[in-house]
């Protein structure tokens, strides 16, 4: 082979190597960023599941507390009615002094 042919082949390989190096230079950050984005998406989904579960638990607790408050109000009303009945009975049995 002639020297010019060998030099041409070397130049072509060098040019291809430069093009490949430029491609890798710009492609590698994209791949790393894509991996980071996927990890962040997974983390967000996991945290969202935890948040949803905590919100559901909170809503269940609030519902239970509301039921308990309603039950306590009903019991207080029953006690109030009982006190009124007892007060009426006492007033009827014990005469008022004049």
mmCIF file as gemmi writes it, N, C-alpha and C atoms, coordinates in Angstrom:
data_model
loop_
_atom_site.group_PDB
_atom_site.id
_atom_site.type_symbol
_atom_site.label_atom_id
_atom_site.label_alt_id
_atom_site.label_comp_id
_atom_site.label_asym_id
_atom_site.label_entity_id
_atom_site.label_seq_id
_atom_site.pdbx_PDB_ins_code
_atom_site.Cartn_x
_atom_site.Cartn_y
_atom_site.Cartn_z
_atom_site.occupancy
_atom_site.B_iso_or_equiv
_atom_site.pdbx_formal_charge
_atom_site.auth_seq_id
_atom_site.auth_asym_id
_atom_site.pdbx_PDB_model_num
ATOM 1 N N . UNK Axp A 1 ? 0.833 -1.175 0 1 0 ? 1 A 1
ATOM 2 C CA . UNK Axp A 1 ? 0 0 0 1 0 ? 1 A 1
ATOM 3 C C . UNK Axp A 1 ? 0.877 1.237 0 1 0 ? 1 A 1
ATOM 4 N N . UNK Axp A 2 ? 0.306 2.183 -0.599 1 0 ? 2 A 1
ATOM 5 C CA . UNK Axp A 2 ? 1.056 3.426 -0.649 1 0 ? 2 A 1
ATOM 6 C C . UNK Axp A 2 ? 0.907 4.183 0.666 1 0 ? 2 A 1
ATOM 7 N N . UNK Axp A 3 ? 1.81 5.027 0.878 1 0 ? 3 A 1
ATOM 8 C CA . UNK Axp A 3 ? 1.814 5.813 2.103 1 0 ? 3 A 1
ATOM 9 C C . UNK Axp A 3 ? 0.566 6.699 2.189 1 0 ? 3 A 1
ATOM 10 N N . UNK Axp A 4 ? 0.126 7.239 1.084 1 0 ? 4 A 1
ATOM 11 C CA . UNK Axp A 4 ? -1.057 8.105 1.046 1 0 ? 4 A 1
ATOM 12 C C . UNK Axp A 4 ? -2.325 7.316 1.387 1 0 ? 4 A 1
ATOM 13 N N . UNK Axp A 5 ? -2.395 6.09 0.916 1 0 ? 5 A 1
ATOM 14 C CA . UNK Axp A 5 ? -3.541 5.252 1.203 1 0 ? 5 A 1
ATOM 15 C C . UNK Axp A 5 ? -3.59 4.926 2.694 1 0 ? 5 A 1
ATOM 16 N N . UNK Axp A 6 ? -2.445 4.577 3.254 1 0 ? 6 A 1
ATOM 17 C CA . UNK Axp A 6 ? -2.375 4.269 4.683 1 0 ? 6 A 1
ATOM 18 C C . UNK Axp A 6 ? -2.743 5.514 5.49 1 0 ? 6 A 1
ATOM 19 N N . UNK Axp A 7 ? -2.239 6.65 5.074 1 0 ? 7 A 1
ATOM 20 C CA . UNK Axp A 7 ? -2.543 7.891 5.77 1 0 ? 7 A 1
ATOM 21 C C . UNK Axp A 7 ? -4.037 8.206 5.666 1 0 ? 7 A 1
ATOM 22 N N . UNK Axp A 8 ? -4.649 7.944 4.508 1 0 ? 8 A 1
ATOM 23 C CA . UNK Axp A 8 ? -6.081 8.181 4.316 1 0 ? 8 A 1
ATOM 24 C C . UNK Axp A 8 ? -6.906 7.272 5.244 1 0 ? 8 A 1
ATOM 25 N N . UNK Axp A 9 ? -6.53 6 5.326 1 0 ? 9 A 1
ATOM 26 C CA . UNK Axp A 9 ? -7.236 5.04 6.188 1 0 ? 9 A 1
ATOM 27 C C . UNK Axp A 9 ? -7.117 5.468 7.658 1 0 ? 9 A 1
ATOM 28 N N . UNK Axp A 10 ? -5.927 5.905 8.049 1 0 ? 10 A 1
ATOM 29 C CA . UNK Axp A 10 ? -5.726 6.366 9.422 1 0 ? 10 A 1
ATOM 30 C C . UNK Axp A 10 ? -6.573 7.601 9.694 1 0 ? 10 A 1
ATOM 31 N N . UNK Axp A 11 ? -6.645 8.506 8.736 1 0 ? 11 A 1
ATOM 32 C CA . UNK Axp A 11 ? -7.459 9.716 8.905 1 0 ? 11 A 1
ATOM 33 C C . UNK Axp A 11 ? -8.949 9.37 9.028 1 0 ? 11 A 1
ATOM 34 N N . UNK Axp A 12 ? -9.397 8.407 8.23 1 0 ? 12 A 1
ATOM 35 C CA . UNK Axp A 12 ? -10.801 7.983 8.293 1 0 ? 12 A 1
ATOM 36 C C . UNK Axp A 12 ? -11.088 7.371 9.666 1 0 ? 12 A 1
ATOM 37 N N . UNK Axp A 13 ? -10.207 6.494 10.13 1 0 ? 13 A 1
ATOM 38 C CA . UNK Axp A 13 ? -10.405 5.898 11.464 1 0 ? 13 A 1
ATOM 39 C C . UNK Axp A 13 ? -10.348 6.955 12.568 1 0 ? 13 A 1
ATOM 40 N N . UNK Axp A 14 ? -9.443 7.9 12.416 1 0 ? 14 A 1
ATOM 41 C CA . UNK Axp A 14 ? -9.339 8.986 13.388 1 0 ? 14 A 1
ATOM 42 C C . UNK Axp A 14 ? -10.622 9.818 13.402 1 0 ? 14 A 1
ATOM 43 N N . UNK Axp A 15 ? -11.125 10.124 12.215 1 0 ? 15 A 1
ATOM 44 C CA . UNK Axp A 15 ? -12.374 10.885 12.11 1 0 ? 15 A 1
ATOM 45 C C . UNK Axp A 15 ? -13.539 10.117 12.734 1 0 ? 15 A 1
ATOM 46 N N . UNK Axp A 16 ? -13.613 8.813 12.449 1 0 ? 16 A 1
ATOM 47 C CA . UNK Axp A 16 ? -14.664 7.985 13.047 1 0 ? 16 A 1
ATOM 48 C C . UNK Axp A 16 ? -14.52 7.935 14.569 1 0 ? 16 A 1
ATOM 49 N N . UNK Axp A 17 ? -13.293 7.849 15.055 1 0 ? 17 A 1
ATOM 50 C CA . UNK Axp A 17 ? -13.054 7.815 16.494 1 0 ? 17 A 1
ATOM 51 C C . UNK Axp A 17 ? -13.482 9.138 17.14 1 0 ? 17 A 1
ATOM 52 N N . UNK Axp A 18 ? -13.2 10.246 16.479 1 0 ? 18 A 1
ATOM 53 C CA . UNK Axp A 18 ? -13.604 11.554 17.005 1 0 ? 18 A 1
ATOM 54 C C . UNK Axp A 18 ? -15.125 11.66 17.037 1 0 ? 18 A 1
ATOM 55 N N . UNK Axp A 19 ? -15.774 11.227 15.964 1 0 ? 19 A 1
ATOM 56 C CA . UNK Axp A 19 ? -17.242 11.265 15.915 1 0 ? 19 A 1
ATOM 57 C C . UNK Axp A 19 ? -17.833 10.38 17.019 1 0 ? 19 A 1
ATOM 58 N N . UNK Axp A 20 ? -17.261 9.187 17.199 1 0 ? 20 A 1
ATOM 59 C CA . UNK Axp A 20 ? -17.74 8.289 18.25 1 0 ? 20 A 1
ATOM 60 C C . UNK Axp A 20 ? -17.513 8.9 19.634 1 0 ? 20 A 1
ATOM 61 N N . UNK Axp A 21 ? -16.37 9.536 19.845 1 0 ? 21 A 1
ATOM 62 C CA . UNK Axp A 21 ? -16.073 10.162 21.133 1 0 ? 21 A 1
ATOM 63 C C . UNK Axp A 21 ? -17.055 11.299 21.416 1 0 ? 21 A 1
ATOM 64 N N . UNK Axp A 22 ? -17.367 12.091 20.413 1 0 ? 22 A 1
ATOM 65 C CA . UNK Axp A 22 ? -18.337 13.173 20.586 1 0 ? 22 A 1
ATOM 66 C C . UNK Axp A 22 ? -19.711 12.596 20.905 1 0 ? 22 A 1
ATOM 67 N N . UNK Axp A 23 ? -20.094 11.536 20.204 1 0 ? 23 A 1
ATOM 68 C CA . UNK Axp A 23 ? -21.376 10.882 20.454 1 0 ? 23 A 1
ATOM 69 C C . UNK Axp A 23 ? -21.446 10.383 21.893 1 0 ? 23 A 1
ATOM 70 N N . UNK Axp A 24 ? -20.387 9.697 22.357 1 0 ? 24 A 1
ATOM 71 C CA . UNK Axp A 24 ? -20.36 9.175 23.726 1 0 ? 24 A 1
ATOM 72 C C . UNK Axp A 24 ? -20.385 10.318 24.741 1 0 ? 24 A 1
ATOM 73 N N . UNK Axp A 25 ? -19.69 11.425 24.412 1 0 ? 25 A 1
ATOM 74 C CA . UNK Axp A 25 ? -19.631 12.568 25.321 1 0 ? 25 A 1
ATOM 75 C C . UNK Axp A 25 ? -21.025 13.127 25.575 1 0 ? 25 A 1
ATOM 76 N N . UNK Axp A 26 ? -21.831 13.212 24.536 1 0 ? 26 A 1
ATOM 77 C CA . UNK Axp A 26 ? -23.18 13.749 24.697 1 0 ? 26 A 1
ATOM 78 C C . UNK Axp A 26 ? -24.188 12.69 25.11 1 0 ? 26 A 1
ATOM 79 N N . UNK Axp A 27 ? -23.942 11.435 24.836 1 0 ? 27 A 1
ATOM 80 C CA . UNK Axp A 27 ? -24.89 10.364 25.14 1 0 ? 27 A 1
ATOM 81 C C . UNK Axp A 27 ? -24.81 9.927 26.604 1 0 ? 27 A 1
ATOM 82 N N . UNK Axp A 28 ? -23.622 9.846 27.182 1 0 ? 28 A 1
ATOM 83 C CA . UNK Axp A 28 ? -23.461 9.377 28.558 1 0 ? 28 A 1
ATOM 84 C C . UNK Axp A 28 ? -24.23 10.221 29.573 1 0 ? 28 A 1
ATOM 85 N N . UNK Axp A 29 ? -24.169 11.55 29.519 1 0 ? 29 A 1
ATOM 86 C CA . UNK Axp A 29 ? -24.974 12.323 30.48 1 0 ? 29 A 1
ATOM 87 C C . UNK Axp A 29 ? -26.475 12.066 30.326 1 0 ? 29 A 1
ATOM 88 N N . UNK Axp A 30 ? -26.927 11.872 29.09 1 0 ? 30 A 1
ATOM 89 C CA . UNK Axp A 30 ? -28.339 11.562 28.877 1 0 ? 30 A 1
ATOM 90 C C . UNK Axp A 30 ? -28.719 10.245 29.541 1 0 ? 30 A 1
ATOM 91 N N . UNK Axp A 31 ? -27.881 9.241 29.425 1 0 ? 31 A 1
ATOM 92 C CA . UNK Axp A 31 ? -28.167 7.941 30.041 1 0 ? 31 A 1
ATOM 93 C C . UNK Axp A 31 ? -28.163 8.061 31.566 1 0 ? 31 A 1
ATOM 94 N N . UNK Axp A 32 ? -27.189 8.807 32.102 1 0 ? 32 A 1
ATOM 95 C CA . UNK Axp A 32 ? -27.139 8.989 33.557 1 0 ? 32 A 1
ATOM 96 C C . UNK Axp A 32 ? -28.354 9.77 34.046 1 0 ? 32 A 1
ATOM 97 N N . UNK Axp A 33 ? -28.725 10.793 33.292 1 0 ? 33 A 1
ATOM 98 C CA . UNK Axp A 33 ? -29.893 11.592 33.674 1 0 ? 33 A 1
ATOM 99 C C . UNK Axp A 33 ? -31.158 10.743 33.612 1 0 ? 33 A 1
ATOM 100 N N . UNK Axp A 34 ? -31.255 9.882 32.611 1 0 ? 34 A 1
ATOM 101 C CA . UNK Axp A 34 ? -32.424 9.009 32.478 1 0 ? 34 A 1
ATOM 102 C C . UNK Axp A 34 ? -32.525 8.051 33.669 1 0 ? 34 A 1
ATOM 103 N N . UNK Axp A 35 ? -31.386 7.511 34.098 1 0 ? 35 A 1
ATOM 104 C CA . UNK Axp A 35 ? -31.38 6.628 35.265 1 0 ? 35 A 1
ATOM 105 C C . UNK Axp A 35 ? -31.793 7.393 36.512 1 0 ? 35 A 1
ATOM 106 N N . UNK Axp A 36 ? -31.27 8.604 36.658 1 0 ? 36 A 1
ATOM 107 C CA . UNK Axp A 36 ? -31.617 9.419 37.832 1 0 ? 36 A 1
ATOM 108 C C . UNK Axp A 36 ? -33.103 9.759 37.823 1 0 ? 36 A 1
ATOM 109 N N . UNK Axp A 37 ? -33.632 10.066 36.656 1 0 ? 37 A 1
ATOM 110 C CA . UNK Axp A 37 ? -35.058 10.388 36.537 1 0 ? 37 A 1
ATOM 111 C C . UNK Axp A 37 ? -35.903 9.179 36.912 1 0 ? 37 A 1
ATOM 112 N N . UNK Axp A 38 ? -35.511 8.007 36.465 1 0 ? 38 A 1
ATOM 113 C CA . UNK Axp A 38 ? -36.261 6.788 36.816 1 0 ? 38 A 1
ATOM 114 C C . UNK Axp A 38 ? -36.226 6.544 38.323 1 0 ? 38 A 1
ATOM 115 N N . UNK Axp A 39 ? -35.069 6.735 38.941 1 0 ? 39 A 1
ATOM 116 C CA . UNK Axp A 39 ? -34.966 6.558 40.389 1 0 ? 39 A 1
ATOM 117 C C . UNK Axp A 39 ? -35.839 7.57 41.129 1 0 ? 39 A 1
ATOM 118 N N . UNK Axp A 40 ? -35.838 8.801 40.66 1 0 ? 40 A 1
ATOM 119 C CA . UNK Axp A 40 ? -36.673 9.828 41.289 1 0 ? 40 A 1
ATOM 120 C C . UNK Axp A 40 ? -38.157 9.504 41.136 1 0 ? 40 A 1
ATOM 121 N N . UNK Axp A 41 ? -38.543 8.999 39.964 1 0 ? 41 A 1
ATOM 122 C CA . UNK Axp A 41 ? -39.946 8.612 39.762 1 0 ? 41 A 1
ATOM 123 C C . UNK Axp A 41 ? -40.349 7.509 40.724 1 0 ? 41 A 1
ATOM 124 N N . UNK Axp A 42 ? -39.481 6.511 40.88 1 0 ? 42 A 1
ATOM 125 C CA . UNK Axp A 42 ? -39.771 5.417 41.806 1 0 ? 42 A 1
ATOM 126 C C . UNK Axp A 42 ? -39.89 5.932 43.238 1 0 ? 42 A 1
ATOM 127 N N . UNK Axp A 43 ? -38.989 6.837 43.615 1 0 ? 43 A 1
ATOM 128 C CA . UNK Axp A 43 ? -39.02 7.392 44.963 1 0 ? 43 A 1
ATOM 129 C C . UNK Axp A 43 ? -40.307 8.192 45.179 1 0 ? 43 A 1
ATOM 130 N N . UNK Axp A 44 ? -40.712 8.965 44.181 1 0 ? 44 A 1
ATOM 131 C CA . UNK Axp A 44 ? -41.944 9.749 44.293 1 0 ? 44 A 1
ATOM 132 C C . UNK Axp A 44 ? -43.147 8.824 44.425 1 0 ? 44 A 1
ATOM 133 N N . UNK Axp A 45 ? -43.199 7.758 43.644 1 0 ? 45 A 1
ATOM 134 C CA . UNK Axp A 45 ? -44.308 6.806 43.742 1 0 ? 45 A 1
ATOM 135 C C . UNK Axp A 45 ? -44.349 6.155 45.122 1 0 ? 45 A 1
ATOM 136 N N . UNK Axp A 46 ? -43.192 5.784 45.636 1 0 ? 46 A 1
ATOM 137 C CA . UNK Axp A 46 ? -43.126 5.161 46.965 1 0 ? 46 A 1
ATOM 138 C C . UNK Axp A 46 ? -43.609 6.14 48.029 1 0 ? 46 A 1
ATOM 139 N N . UNK Axp A 47 ? -43.137 7.379 47.966 1 0 ? 47 A 1
ATOM 140 C CA . UNK Axp A 47 ? -43.551 8.381 48.95 1 0 ? 47 A 1
ATOM 141 C C . UNK Axp A 47 ? -45.037 8.705 48.814 1 0 ? 47 A 1
ATOM 142 N N . UNK Axp A 48 ? -45.547 8.682 47.594 1 0 ? 48 A 1
ATOM 143 C CA . UNK Axp A 48 ? -46.975 8.937 47.391 1 0 ? 48 A 1
ATOM 144 C C . UNK Axp A 48 ? -47.807 7.819 48.017 1 0 ? 48 A 1
ATOM 145 N N . UNK Axp A 49 ? -47.356 6.567 47.881 1 0 ? 49 A 1
ATOM 146 C CA . UNK Axp A 49 ? -48.069 5.455 48.507 1 0 ? 49 A 1
ATOM 147 C C . UNK Axp A 49 ? -48.097 5.628 50.022 1 0 ? 49 A 1
ATOM 148 N N . UNK Axp A 50 ? -46.961 6.005 50.585 1 0 ? 50 A 1
ATOM 149 C CA . UNK Axp A 50 ? -46.889 6.212 52.035 1 0 ? 50 A 1
ATOM 150 C C . UNK Axp A 50 ? -47.822 7.342 52.452 1 0 ? 50 A 1
ATOM 151 N N . UNK Axp A 51 ? -47.817 8.432 51.694 1 0 ? 51 A 1
ATOM 152 C CA . UNK Axp A 51 ? -48.678 9.57 52.006 1 0 ? 51 A 1
ATOM 153 C C . UNK Axp A 51 ? -50.142 9.191 51.901 1 0 ? 51 A 1
ATOM 154 N N . UNK Axp A 52 ? -50.49 8.448 50.856 1 0 ? 52 A 1
ATOM 155 C CA . UNK Axp A 52 ? -51.882 8.01 50.698 1 0 ? 52 A 1
ATOM 156 C C . UNK Axp A 52 ? -52.31 7.119 51.855 1 0 ? 52 A 1
ATOM 157 N N . UNK Axp A 53 ? -51.424 6.219 52.265 1 0 ? 53 A 1
ATOM 158 C CA . UNK Axp A 53 ? -51.74 5.329 53.382 1 0 ? 53 A 1
ATOM 159 C C . UNK Axp A 53 ? -51.908 6.126 54.669 1 0 ? 53 A 1
ATOM 160 N N . UNK Axp A 54 ? -51.032 7.114 54.89 1 0 ? 54 A 1
ATOM 161 C CA . UNK Axp A 54 ? -51.139 7.955 56.094 1 0 ? 54 A 1
ATOM 162 C C . UNK Axp A 54 ? -52.432 8.77 56.068 1 0 ? 54 A 1
ATOM 163 N N . UNK Axp A 55 ? -52.789 9.29 54.901 1 0 ? 55 A 1
ATOM 164 C CA . UNK Axp A 55 ? -54.029 10.061 54.78 1 0 ? 55 A 1
ATOM 165 C C . UNK Axp A 55 ? -55.246 9.181 55.045 1 0 ? 55 A 1
ATOM 166 N N . UNK Axp A 56 ? -55.216 7.968 54.53 1 0 ? 56 A 1
ATOM 167 C CA . UNK Axp A 56 ? -56.323 7.031 54.759 1 0 ? 56 A 1
ATOM 168 C C . UNK Axp A 56 ? -56.453 6.709 56.251 1 0 ? 56 A 1
ATOM 169 N N . UNK Axp A 57 ? -55.319 6.482 56.898 1 0 ? 57 A 1
ATOM 170 C CA . UNK Axp A 57 ? -55.326 6.208 58.334 1 0 ? 57 A 1
ATOM 171 C C . UNK Axp A 57 ? -55.877 7.405 59.104 1 0 ? 57 A 1
ATOM 172 N N . UNK Axp A 58 ? -55.452 8.594 58.71 1 0 ? 58 A 1
ATOM 173 C CA . UNK Axp A 58 ? -55.932 9.807 59.38 1 0 ? 58 A 1
ATOM 174 C C . UNK Axp A 58 ? -57.441 9.95 59.211 1 0 ? 58 A 1
ATOM 175 N N . UNK Axp A 59 ? -57.934 9.701 57.994 1 0 ? 59 A 1
ATOM 176 C CA . UNK Axp A 59 ? -59.369 9.809 57.753 1 0 ? 59 A 1
ATOM 177 C C . UNK Axp A 59 ? -60.14 8.776 58.571 1 0 ? 59 A 1
ATOM 178 N N . UNK Axp A 60 ? -59.599 7.562 58.666 1 0 ? 60 A 1
ATOM 179 C CA . UNK Axp A 60 ? -60.252 6.529 59.479 1 0 ? 60 A 1
ATOM 180 C C . UNK Axp A 60 ? -60.286 6.934 60.944 1 0 ? 60 A 1
ATOM 181 N N . UNK Axp A 61 ? -59.182 7.497 61.423 1 0 ? 61 A 1
ATOM 182 C CA . UNK Axp A 61 ? -59.139 7.936 62.818 1 0 ? 61 A 1
ATOM 183 C C . UNK Axp A 61 ? -60.148 9.056 63.063 1 0 ? 61 A 1
ATOM 184 N N . UNK Axp A 62 ? -60.222 10.003 62.139 1 0 ? 62 A 1
ATOM 185 C CA . UNK Axp A 62 ? -61.189 11.096 62.287 1 0 ? 62 A 1
ATOM 186 C C . UNK Axp A 62 ? -62.617 10.56 62.299 1 0 ? 62 A 1
ATOM 187 N N . UNK Axp A 63 ? -62.891 9.609 61.434 1 0 ? 63 A 1
ATOM 188 C CA . UNK Axp A 63 ? -64.225 9.018 61.379 1 0 ? 63 A 1
ATOM 189 C C . UNK Axp A 63 ? -64.551 8.319 62.7 1 0 ? 63 A 1
ATOM 190 N N . UNK Axp A 64 ? -63.576 7.596 63.228 1 0 ? 64 A 1
ATOM 191 C CA . UNK Axp A 64 ? -63.776 6.915 64.513 1 0 ? 64 A 1
ATOM 192 C C . UNK Axp A 64 ? -64.011 7.928 65.631 1 0 ? 64 A 1
ATOM 193 N N . UNK Axp A 65 ? -63.24 9.015 65.625 1 0 ? 65 A 1
ATOM 194 C CA . UNK Axp A 65 ? -63.424 10.048 66.651 1 0 ? 65 A 1
ATOM 195 C C . UNK Axp A 65 ? -64.802 10.709 66.527 1 0 ? 65 A 1
ATOM 196 N N . UNK Axp A 66 ? -65.248 10.942 65.311 1 0 ? 66 A 1
ATOM 197 C CA . UNK Axp A 66 ? -66.575 11.531 65.113 1 0 ? 66 A 1
ATOM 198 C C . UNK Axp A 66 ? -67.654 10.609 65.668 1 0 ? 66 A 1
ATOM 199 N N . UNK Axp A 67 ? -67.519 9.309 65.413 1 0 ? 67 A 1
ATOM 200 C CA . UNK Axp A 67 ? -68.485 8.348 65.955 1 0 ? 67 A 1
ATOM 201 C C . UNK Axp A 67 ? -68.458 8.371 67.48 1 0 ? 67 A 1
ATOM 202 N N . UNK Axp A 68 ? -67.265 8.401 68.043 1 0 ? 68 A 1
ATOM 203 C CA . UNK Axp A 68 ? -67.125 8.414 69.49 1 0 ? 68 A 1
ATOM 204 C C . UNK Axp A 68 ? -67.738 9.673 70.091 1 0 ? 68 A 1
ATOM 205 N N . UNK Axp A 69 ? -67.54 10.811 69.442 1 0 ? 69 A 1
ATOM 206 C CA . UNK Axp A 69 ? -68.13 12.063 69.93 1 0 ? 69 A 1
ATOM 207 C C . UNK Axp A 69 ? -69.649 11.993 69.88 1 0 ? 69 A 1
ATOM 208 N N . UNK Axp A 70 ? -70.186 11.445 68.8 1 0 ? 70 A 1
ATOM 209 C CA . UNK Axp A 70 ? -71.643 11.294 68.695 1 0 ? 70 A 1
ATOM 210 C C . UNK Axp A 70 ? -72.162 10.395 69.807 1 0 ? 70 A 1
ATOM 211 N N . UNK Axp A 71 ? -71.47 9.287 70.067 1 0 ? 71 A 1
ATOM 212 C CA . UNK Axp A 71 ? -71.876 8.378 71.149 1 0 ? 71 A 1
ATOM 213 C C . UNK Axp A 71 ? -71.825 9.074 72.504 1 0 ? 71 A 1
ATOM 214 N N . UNK Axp A 72 ? -70.778 9.867 72.738 1 0 ? 72 A 1
ATOM 215 C CA . UNK Axp A 72 ? -70.669 10.579 74.012 1 0 ? 72 A 1
ATOM 216 C C . UNK Axp A 72 ? -71.777 11.62 74.156 1 0 ? 72 A 1
ATOM 217 N N . UNK Axp A 73 ? -72.112 12.31 73.079 1 0 ? 73 A 1
ATOM 218 C CA . UNK Axp A 73 ? -73.213 13.28 73.134 1 0 ? 73 A 1
ATOM 219 C C . UNK Axp A 73 ? -74.525 12.583 73.471 1 0 ? 73 A 1
ATOM 220 N N . UNK Axp A 74 ? -74.747 11.436 72.867 1 0 ? 74 A 1
ATOM 221 C CA . UNK Axp A 74 ? -75.97 10.679 73.171 1 0 ? 74 A 1
ATOM 222 C C . UNK Axp A 74 ? -76.002 10.253 74.636 1 0 ? 74 A 1
ATOM 223 N N . UNK Axp A 75 ? -74.884 9.798 75.148 1 0 ? 75 A 1
ATOM 224 C CA . UNK Axp A 75 ? -74.816 9.399 76.553 1 0 ? 75 A 1
ATOM 225 C C . UNK Axp A 75 ? -75.049 10.599 77.468 1 0 ? 75 A 1
ATOM 226 N N . UNK Axp A 76 ? -74.493 11.747 77.126 1 0 ? 76 A 1
ATOM 227 C CA . UNK Axp A 76 ? -74.709 12.955 77.935 1 0 ? 76 A 1
ATOM 228 C C . UNK Axp A 76 ? -76.177 13.341 77.923 1 0 ? 76 A 1
ATOM 229 N N . UNK Axp A 77 ? -76.83 13.239 76.765 1 0 ? 77 A 1
ATOM 230 C CA . UNK Axp A 77 ? -78.273 13.529 76.692 1 0 ? 77 A 1
ATOM 231 C C . UNK Axp A 77 ? -79.067 12.57 77.568 1 0 ? 77 A 1
ATOM 232 N N . UNK Axp A 78 ? -78.694 11.288 77.546 1 0 ? 78 A 1
ATOM 233 C CA . UNK Axp A 78 ? -79.393 10.313 78.4 1 0 ? 78 A 1
ATOM 234 C C . UNK Axp A 78 ? -79.203 10.67 79.87 1 0 ? 78 A 1
ATOM 235 N N . UNK Axp A 79 ? -77.973 11.002 80.25 1 0 ? 79 A 1
ATOM 236 C CA . UNK Axp A 79 ? -77.708 11.384 81.633 1 0 ? 79 A 1
ATOM 237 C C . UNK Axp A 79 ? -78.476 12.65 82.013 1 0 ? 79 A 1
ATOM 238 N N . UNK Axp A 80 ? -78.534 13.598 81.104 1 0 ? 80 A 1
ATOM 239 C CA . UNK Axp A 80 ? -79.264 14.834 81.345 1 0 ? 80 A 1
ATOM 240 C C . UNK Axp A 80 ? -80.75 14.542 81.574 1 0 ? 80 A 1
ATOM 241 N N . UNK Axp A 81 ? -81.32 13.694 80.743 1 0 ? 81 A 1
ATOM 242 C CA . UNK Axp A 81 ? -82.731 13.313 80.9 1 0 ? 81 A 1
ATOM 243 C C . UNK Axp A 81 ? -82.949 12.592 82.235 1 0 ? 81 A 1
ATOM 244 N N . UNK Axp A 82 ? -82.015 11.732 82.599 1 0 ? 82 A 1
ATOM 245 C CA . UNK Axp A 82 ? -82.121 11.021 83.87 1 0 ? 82 A 1
ATOM 246 C C . UNK Axp A 82 ? -82.06 11.998 85.038 1 0 ? 82 A 1
ATOM 247 N N . UNK Axp A 83 ? -81.181 12.961 84.973 1 0 ? 83 A 1
ATOM 248 C CA . UNK Axp A 83 ? -81.078 13.964 86.034 1 0 ? 83 A 1
ATOM 249 C C . UNK Axp A 83 ? -82.37 14.771 86.119 1 0 ? 83 A 1
ATOM 250 N N . UNK Axp A 84 ? -82.945 15.122 84.992 1 0 ? 84 A 1
ATOM 251 C CA . UNK Axp A 84 ? -84.215 15.859 84.984 1 0 ? 84 A 1
ATOM 252 C C . UNK Axp A 84 ? -85.319 15.019 85.626 1 0 ? 84 A 1
ATOM 253 N N . UNK Axp A 85 ? -85.371 13.731 85.286 1 0 ? 85 A 1
ATOM 254 C CA . UNK Axp A 85 ? -86.379 12.838 85.883 1 0 ? 85 A 1
ATOM 255 C C . UNK Axp A 85 ? -86.192 12.749 87.391 1 0 ? 85 A 1
ATOM 256 N N . UNK Axp A 86 ? -84.947 12.561 87.805 1 0 ? 86 A 1
ATOM 257 C CA . UNK Axp A 86 ? -84.667 12.468 89.243 1 0 ? 86 A 1
ATOM 258 C C . UNK Axp A 86 ? -85.01 13.778 89.95 1 0 ? 86 A 1
ATOM 259 N N . UNK Axp A 87 ? -84.7 14.866 89.345 1 0 ? 87 A 1
ATOM 260 C CA . UNK Axp A 87 ? -85.024 16.175 89.924 1 0 ? 87 A 1
ATOM 261 C C . UNK Axp A 87 ? -86.532 16.344 90.075 1 0 ? 87 A 1
ATOM 262 N N . UNK Axp A 88 ? -87.273 15.915 89.076 1 0 ? 88 A 1
ATOM 263 C CA . UNK Axp A 88 ? -88.73 15.995 89.139 1 0 ? 88 A 1
ATOM 264 C C . UNK Axp A 88 ? -89.263 15.099 90.251 1 0 ? 88 A 1
ATOM 265 N N . UNK Axp A 89 ? -88.747 13.896 90.364 1 0 ? 89 A 1
ATOM 266 C CA . UNK Axp A 89 ? -89.179 12.969 91.412 1 0 ? 89 A 1
ATOM 267 C C . UNK Axp A 89 ? -88.883 13.557 92.79 1 0 ? 89 A 1
ATOM 268 N N . UNK Axp A 90 ? -87.692 14.121 92.971 1 0 ? 90 A 1
ATOM 269 C CA . UNK Axp A 90 ? -87.316 14.707 94.261 1 0 ? 90 A 1
ATOM 270 C C . UNK Axp A 90 ? -88.221 15.88 94.591 1 0 ? 90 A 1
ATOM 271 N N . UNK Axp A 91 ? -88.502 16.715 93.616 1 0 ? 91 A 1
ATOM 272 C CA . UNK Axp A 91 ? -89.375 17.867 93.853 1 0 ? 91 A 1
ATOM 273 C C . UNK Axp A 91 ? -90.786 17.43 94.232 1 0 ? 91 A 1
ATOM 274 N N . UNK Axp A 92 ? -91.246 16.345 93.66 1 0 ? 92 A 1
ATOM 275 C CA . UNK Axp A 92 ? -92.585 15.843 93.981 1 0 ? 92 A 1
ATOM 276 C C . UNK Axp A 92 ? -92.629 15.227 95.371 1 0 ? 92 A 1
ATOM 277 N N . UNK Axp A 93 ? -91.585 14.543 95.784 1 0 ? 93 A 1
ATOM 278 C CA . UNK Axp A 93 ? -91.561 13.831 97.053 1 0 ? 93 A 1
ATOM 279 C C . UNK Axp A 93 ? -91.279 14.731 98.243 1 0 ? 93 A 1
ATOM 280 N N . UNK Axp A 94 ? -90.403 15.667 98.035 1 0 ? 94 A 1
ATOM 281 C CA . UNK Axp A 94 ? -90.045 16.547 99.147 1 0 ? 94 A 1
ATOM 282 C C . UNK Axp A 94 ? -90.842 17.842 98.982 1 0 ? 94 A 1
ATOM 283 N N . UNK Axp A 95 ? -91.658 18.118 99.933 1 0 ? 95 A 1
ATOM 284 C CA . UNK Axp A 95 ? -92.439 19.349 99.826 1 0 ? 95 A 1
ATOM 285 C C . UNK Axp A 95 ? -91.567 20.579 100.063 1 0 ? 95 A 1
ATOM 286 N N . UNK Axp A 96 ? -91.945 21.645 99.428 1 0 ? 96 A 1
ATOM 287 C CA . UNK Axp A 96 ? -91.211 22.885 99.598 1 0 ? 96 A 1
ATOM 288 C C . UNK Axp A 96 ? -91.653 23.56 100.89 1 0 ? 96 A 1
ATOM 289 N N . UNK Axp A 97 ? -90.714 24.098 101.599 1 0 ? 97 A 1
ATOM 290 C CA . UNK Axp A 97 ? -91.038 24.808 102.845 1 0 ? 97 A 1
ATOM 291 C C . UNK Axp A 97 ? -91.395 26.239 102.517 1 0 ? 97 A 1
ATOM 292 N N . UNK Axp A 98 ? -92.447 26.658 103.133 1 0 ? 98 A 1
ATOM 293 C CA . UNK Axp A 98 ? -92.893 28.026 102.878 1 0 ? 98 A 1
ATOM 294 C C . UNK Axp A 98 ? -92.754 28.908 104.049 1 0 ? 98 A 1
